[in-house]
Amino acid sequence: MINKIIKTEEDYNKVLSRIDVLIDAKPNTLEGDELELLVTLIELYEDRKYPIDMPDPIEAIKFRMEQLSLSQQSLVPFIGSKSKVSEVLNKKRPLSLSMMRSLHKGLGIPAEILLKEQGNDFPKEIPGIEWTSFPIHEMVNLGWISSNKSIKGNEEEIIRGYIQEAGGMNSFSELLFRTSKTPLKEYRTDKYALMAWCLRVMELSKKHPLEKKYKPGSVNLSDLSKFSYFKDGPLIAKEYLEKHGIQFFVIPHLKKTFLDGAAMILDKKKPVIALTLRYDRIDNFWFCLLHELAHLIKHLQADKTNIMIDELETHKSITANKDAKEKEADKISKNALIPEEYWEKVNLDAKSLAKEVLFLSDQHRFSRNLISEHKMKPPFLRI
């Protein structure tokens, strides 16, 4: 009795011969059970060795058009325009995901045929997301995205692909949609530009993992601020943070954004600090860096929040109503740079204020650049 998986053509022929012998066997007998088993083994082998190709999506559309007596004009609501319909049917334009969804809903063509993937279905839609609103052209120009597809009509596929590169839809949703207080609602920044920027942070975090794991309490902001005294202080600060298990990136802001920086906790409890250097000044760099680190140390860990995003200019303009956490982060970063006790020694009304502050800076090894508008040129740390 043959009772093993068919692996070779020789085995296949032996089973066929045995089936010929058992073909008249009655059900519910030993021979009938053997026949049933052998037929199943034959089907498994044939399905694996001679798979049936999925129907061509365009031929499936044409077949459905014929069934329903539809003209090309009838496909405009599903594909977009007469010219697009013509290009799709002549295989000069690929079907986009949005077209496939419309054809599936409107004409009942199975998703697996349109996707050419047996047993597959469309990815779940995300309520409230307009894929065409992502700044894809700008992302391509910055080198964040490379795509051999035309952007128009393929926005969802392109962004979904980028989300996958950045860690997957679950990580993306966890970061921006499942927080107790979503950062997407509170800022002047365009929410799609914000999501794109966060995706870039996630992508870089995934591509540049650190061996060192972060230990809460291991970073001293006062010690870190002392690096501001040195010309290459920003680079030293980056090295210091990475040695303590904190990823640090400088990523340019996108149009329609007012972002200065963010503190995040990504997959596997990885802390990340990202700045934009929207204002390309050394004093802005140090204040923003310490502000985000204050969030990481005081707020993300304590509140189990996974992201805090800052538009510091906005916070300054509404100081009276500023969030308590922002006030605390401001105070921590200012005191880390120049403690309040030293400012008491300075006559703030003096005509020689600049000289007094510079003297204070030299005396206590604070960077002179902290009280100037010194540029970050050449552009340190930019990615």
C-alpha positions in Angstrom: 0.0 0.0 0.0 1.3 3.4 -1.0 0.9 5.9 1.8 3.6 8.6 1.4 3.8 12.0 -0.4 4.6 11.7 -4.1 7.9 13.4 -4.8 9.1 12.1 -8.2 7.6 11.3 -11.6 8.4 7.6 -10.9 6.3 7.7 -7.7 3.5 9.5 -9.6 3.3 6.8 -12.3 3.3 4.0 -9.7 0.3 5.6 -7.9 -1.5 6.0 -11.2 -1.0 2.3 -11.9 -2.3 1.4 -8.5 -5.3 3.6 -9.0 -6.1 1.7 -12.2 -6.2 -1.5 -10.2 -8.4 0.0 -7.5 -10.7 2.1 -9.7 -13.8 -0.1 -9.0 -13.2 -0.4 -5.3 -16.3 0.2 -3.2 -16.4 3.0 -0.6 -15.8 2.3 3.1 -13.7 -0.8 2.3 -9.9 -1.1 2.7 -9.4 -0.8 -1.0 -11.9 2.1 -1.2 -10.0 3.9 1.5 -6.7 3.3 -0.2 -8.2 4.6 -3.5 -9.4 7.8 -1.8 -5.9 8.4 -0.2 -4.1 7.8 -3.5 -6.4 10.2 -5.4 -5.7 12.9 -2.7 -1.9 12.3 -3.1 -2.2 12.6 -6.9 -4.1 16.0 -6.5 -1.5 17.4 -4.1 1.4 16.4 -6.5 -0.4 17.8 -9.6 -1.3 21.1 -7.8 2.3 21.6 -6.8 3.9 20.6 -10.1 1.3 21.9 -12.5 -0.1 25.0 -10.8 -2.9 26.8 -12.8 -1.8 30.3 -13.7 -4.0 33.1 -12.4 -6.1 34.7 -15.1 -4.7 37.9 -16.6 -6.3 40.9 -14.8 -7.0 42.8 -18.0 -8.5 39.8 -19.7 -10.7 39.3 -16.6 -11.9 42.9 -16.9 -12.7 42.5 -20.6 -14.5 39.3 -19.9 -16.6 41.0 -17.2 -17.3 43.9 -19.6 -18.6 41.4 -22.1 -20.7 39.6 -19.5 -22.3 42.9 -18.4 -22.4 44.5 -21.9 -20.2 47.4 -20.7 -18.4 49.9 -22.9 -15.1 51.5 -22.2 -17.0 54.6 -21.1 -18.6 52.4 -18.4 -15.2 51.9 -16.8 -14.5 55.6 -16.3 -15.9 55.7 -12.7 -13.6 52.8 -11.7 -10.4 53.8 -13.5 -10.6 57.6 -13.8 -10.8 58.9 -17.4 -11.3 57.7 -21.0 -7.6 57.9 -21.7 -6.7 55.9 -18.6 -9.3 53.3 -19.4 -7.9 52.9 -22.9 -4.3 52.8 -21.6 -5.2 50.1 -19.0 -7.1 47.9 -21.4 -4.2 48.1 -23.9 -1.8 47.3 -21.1 0.0 50.6 -21.5 -0.8 51.6 -17.9 -0.6 49.3 -14.9 -3.6 49.0 -12.6 -3.2 51.0 -9.4 -4.4 49.7 -6.0 -7.2 52.3 -6.0 -8.4 51.1 -9.5 -8.3 47.5 -8.4 -10.5 48.3 -5.3 -13.0 50.1 -7.5 -13.2 47.3 -10.0 -13.6 44.8 -7.3 -16.4 46.7 -5.6 -18.1 47.8 -8.8 -17.7 44.8 -11.1 -17.2 42.0 -8.6 -13.8 40.9 -10.0 -12.0 38.9 -7.3 -9.2 40.7 -5.6 -6.8 37.7 -6.1 -7.2 38.0 -9.9 -6.6 41.7 -10.0 -3.6 41.3 -7.7 -2.4 38.2 -9.6 -1.8 36.5 -6.2 -3.8 33.4 -5.5 -5.7 33.6 -2.2 -4.6 37.2 -1.5 -6.7 40.2 -0.7 -6.3 44.0 -0.7 -4.5 45.5 2.2 -6.9 46.9 4.9 -7.9 50.5 4.3 -7.0 53.1 7.0 -10.0 55.3 7.8 -9.3 59.0 7.3 -6.1 58.6 5.2 -5.9 60.3 1.8 -2.9 58.8 0.2 -2.7 61.5 -2.5 -2.1 64.1 0.3 1.4 62.7 1.2 4.2 65.0 -0.1 5.6 62.2 -2.3 7.3 64.4 -4.9 9.2 66.2 -2.1 10.1 62.9 -0.5 11.4 61.6 -3.9 13.4 64.8 -4.4 15.0 64.4 -0.9 16.0 60.8 -1.8 13.7 59.3 0.8 11.7 57.4 -1.8 12.8 55.8 -5.0 10.0 54.5 -7.2 9.9 53.2 -10.8 6.2 53.9 -10.9 4.6 57.2 -11.9 3.4 58.9 -8.7 0.0 59.9 -9.9 -2.5 57.1 -9.3 0.0 55.0 -7.4 0.2 57.0 -4.2 -1.1 54.3 -1.9 1.3 51.7 -3.2 4.3 54.0 -2.9 3.5 55.1 0.6 2.5 51.6 1.8 5.9 50.4 0.4 7.7 53.1 2.3 5.8 52.3 5.5 6.9 48.7 5.0 10.6 49.9 4.7 10.1 51.9 7.9 9.0 49.0 10.0 5.5 48.0 8.9 2.0 49.2 9.3 1.7 48.0 12.9 4.7 50.2 14.0 3.4 53.2 12.0 -0.1 52.9 13.5 1.3 52.4 17.0 3.4 55.5 16.7 0.9 57.9 15.3 -2.6 56.5 15.7 -2.7 54.6 19.0 -1.3 57.2 21.3 -3.5 58.5 24.1 -3.1 62.0 22.7 -2.4 61.8 19.0 0.2 64.4 17.7 -1.7 64.7 14.4 -4.3 67.2 15.7 -2.4 69.9 17.5 0.0 71.5 15.2 0.1 74.0 12.3 2.2 71.4 10.5 0.4 69.6 7.7 -0.4 66.1 9.1 0.7 64.3 6.0 4.0 66.0 6.0 4.3 65.2 9.7 3.6 61.5 9.0 6.1 61.5 6.1 8.8 63.0 8.4 8.1 60.5 11.2 8.3 57.7 8.6 11.8 58.9 7.7 12.8 58.8 11.3 11.4 55.2 11.6 13.2 54.2 8.4 16.6 55.5 9.6 16.1 54.0 13.0 15.5 50.6 11.4 18.5 51.0 9.0 21.0 52.2 11.7 20.4 50.0 14.8 22.5 50.4 17.9 24.2 47.6 19.8 23.9 49.5 23.1 20.6 49.4 24.9 19.3 52.5 26.7 19.2 52.5 30.4 16.8 55.1 32.0 18.8 57.7 34.0 22.1 57.0 32.2 22.2 60.4 30.4 23.1 63.5 32.3 21.9 66.6 30.4 24.3 69.0 32.3 27.3 66.8 31.2 25.9 66.7 27.6 25.5 70.5 27.5 29.2 70.9 28.2 30.0 69.6 24.7 28.5 72.9 23.4 31.9 74.5 24.4 33.6 72.7 21.5 33.4 73.5 17.8 32.5 69.9 17.0 30.2 69.6 19.9 27.2 68.4 17.9 29.2 65.4 16.6 30.4 64.6 20.1 26.8 64.8 21.4 25.7 62.4 18.7 28.4 59.9 19.7 27.6 60.4 23.4 23.9 59.6 22.9 24.6 56.6 20.7 27.0 55.2 23.3 24.1 55.4 25.7 21.6 53.7 23.4 19.8 56.7 22.1 19.5 57.1 18.3 20.0 60.6 17.1 19.2 62.0 13.6 18.9 65.4 12.0 16.3 65.2 9.2 15.3 68.3 7.2 11.8 69.6 7.7 9.3 69.3 4.8 7.3 72.1 3.3 4.1 73.0 5.2 5.8 72.0 8.4 7.1 74.0 11.4 8.8 71.1 13.1 11.8 71.6 15.3 12.2 68.1 16.7 10.7 65.0 18.3 11.4 62.4 20.9 10.1 58.9 20.2 10.1 55.4 21.6 10.0 52.9 18.7 9.9 49.1 18.5 11.6 47.2 21.3 11.8 50.3 23.4 14.3 52.1 21.2 14.6 55.8 22.1 15.1 58.2 19.2 15.7 61.9 19.1 15.3 63.7 15.8 15.8 67.4 15.0 15.1 69.4 11.8 17.5 72.3 12.3 14.7 74.5 10.8 16.7 77.4 12.2 20.2 76.6 11.3 21.9 78.1 14.4 24.1 76.4 17.0 22.0 77.9 19.9 18.9 76.4 18.4 20.5 73.1 18.0 21.5 72.8 21.7 18.2 74.0 23.0 16.1 71.7 20.8 18.3 68.7 21.5 18.1 69.1 25.3 14.4 69.9 25.1 13.7 66.6 23.3 16.0 64.7 25.7 14.0 66.2 28.6 10.8 64.8 27.1 12.5 61.4 26.7 13.7 61.3 30.3 10.8 63.0 32.0 7.7 62.3 29.9 8.0 59.4 27.5 9.3 57.0 30.1 6.9 58.1 32.9 3.7 58.5 30.9 4.3 55.5 28.6 3.7 57.8 25.6 5.6 56.9 22.5 6.0 60.2 20.8 6.3 63.9 21.5 6.6 66.4 18.6 7.7 70.0 19.0 7.0 73.2 17.2 9.0 75.3 19.6 8.2 78.6 17.9 4.5 78.0 18.5 5.2 77.2 22.1 7.0 80.5 22.6 4.2 82.4 21.1 1.7 81.0 23.6 3.8 80.7 26.7 1.0 81.6 29.0 -1.0 78.6 27.9 1.9 76.3 27.3 1.5 72.6 28.2 3.0 71.8 31.5 5.3 69.2 30.0 6.6 71.8 27.5 7.2 74.3 30.3 9.1 71.6 32.2 11.2 70.6 29.1 12.0 74.3 28.5 13.2 74.8 32.1 15.3 71.6 32.1 17.0 72.5 28.8 17.7 76.1 29.9 19.1 75.0 33.2 21.2 72.3 31.6 22.8 74.9 29.3 23.3 77.8 31.8 22.0 77.2 35.3 19.9 79.9 36.8 22.3 80.4 39.6 24.9 81.8 37.2 22.4 84.3 35.6 22.0 85.9 39.0 25.5 87.2 38.7 24.8 89.0 35.5 23.4 92.5 35.4 20.8 92.1 32.7 20.3 95.8 32.4 23.9 96.6 31.8 25.0 98.2 28.5 27.8 95.7 28.5 25.5 92.7 28.8 27.1 90.9 25.8 30.6 91.2 27.4 29.3 90.0 30.8 27.6 87.0 29.2 30.7 86.2 27.3 32.8 86.5 30.4 30.4 84.1 32.2 30.6 81.7 29.3 34.4 81.6 29.4 34.5 81.3 33.2 32.2 78.3 33.4 33.0 76.8 30.0 29.7 77.5 28.4 29.8 77.9 24.7 29.8 81.5 23.4 27.7 80.2 20.6 24.8 79.6 23.0 24.1 83.3 23.2 24.7 84.1 19.5 23.2 83.3 16.2 26.2 81.3 15.0 25.4 79.1 12.0 25.7 75.3 12.0 27.7 75.5 8.8 28.9 73.2 7.5 25.7 71.3 7.9 26.5 68.9 10.8 24.8 65.6 11.1 22.3 66.1 8.2 20.8 62.9 6.7 
